[in-house]
Amino acid sequence: MKFTFSKSERLTHIKIIDSLFEKDSRVVEERFVYPFRVLYIRENPYEADLNNPQILISVPKRRFSKAVDRNTLKRRIREAYRLNKPHFQVEGKAKLPDVLAFVYIGSSIEPSDKIHKKMAAILDKFTQTNEATT
């Protein structure tokens, strides 16, 4: 298992980011697992055959005005994703969505262990739901 987070796993395609946050989009699905709002697209229409999902992490400036706080949360979320991702990309588990956006909706800075547990729960829900539909 590789616990990496490479540049190819970062969502940088402007059209995909716009489509994720566009109102009334039929392609985008949404889930809430406190302290996250997760937006996702099952199959990326712009790039085919991705080995790993592309992710976007967003912490709103409205809730956390200090950049230090936003960066701390983004670092914790990225680390939680990096450490939990390999456990859900093994044989027998369903594939994660191609595009994921994690929007932090909490009102305070959560400790790292809580963020890790919630990230594992989110990824587990994706693999369970996918197994039920296939």
Secondary structure in CASP SS format (residue, H / E / C, confidence):
PFRMAT SS
TARGET T0000
AUTHOR 0000-0000-0000
METHOD secondary structure of the structure
MODEL  1
M C 1.00
K C 1.00
F C 1.00
T C 1.00
F C 1.00
S C 1.00
K H 1.00
S H 1.00
E H 1.00
R E 1.00
L C 1.00
T C 1.00
H C 1.00
I H 1.00
K H 1.00
I H 1.00
I H 1.00
D H 1.00
S H 1.00
L H 1.00
F H 1.00
E C 1.00
K C 1.00
D C 1.00
S C 1.00
R C 1.00
V C 1.00
V C 1.00
E E 1.00
E E 1.00
R E 1.00
F E 1.00
V E 1.00
Y C 1.00
P C 1.00
F E 1.00
R E 1.00
V E 1.00
L E 1.00
Y E 1.00
I E 1.00
R C 1.00
E C 1.00
N C 1.00
P C 1.00
Y C 1.00
E C 1.00
A C 1.00
D C 1.00
L C 1.00
N C 1.00
N C 1.00
P C 1.00
Q E 1.00
I E 1.00
L E 1.00
I E 1.00
S E 1.00
V C 1.00
P C 1.00
K C 1.00
R C 1.00
R C 1.00
F C 1.00
S C 1.00
K C 1.00
A H 1.00
V H 1.00
D H 1.00
R H 1.00
N H 1.00
T H 1.00
L H 1.00
K H 1.00
R H 1.00
R H 1.00
I H 1.00
R H 1.00
E H 1.00
A H 1.00
Y H 1.00
R H 1.00
L H 1.00
N H 1.00
K H 1.00
P H 1.00
H H 1.00
F H 1.00
Q C 1.00
V C 1.00
E C 1.00
G C 1.00
K C 1.00
A C 1.00
K C 1.00
L C 1.00
P C 1.00
D C 1.00
V E 1.00
L E 1.00
A E 1.00
F E 1.00
V E 1.00
Y E 1.00
I C 1.00
G C 1.00
S C 1.00
S C 1.00
I C 1.00
E C 1.00
P C 1.00
S H 1.00
D H 1.00
K H 1.00
I H 1.00
H H 1.00
K H 1.00
K H 1.00
M H 1.00
A H 1.00
A H 1.00
I H 1.00
L H 1.00
D H 1.00
K H 1.00
F H 1.00
T H 1.00
Q H 1.00
T H 1.00
N H 1.00
E H 1.00
A H 1.00
T H 1.00
T C 1.00
END
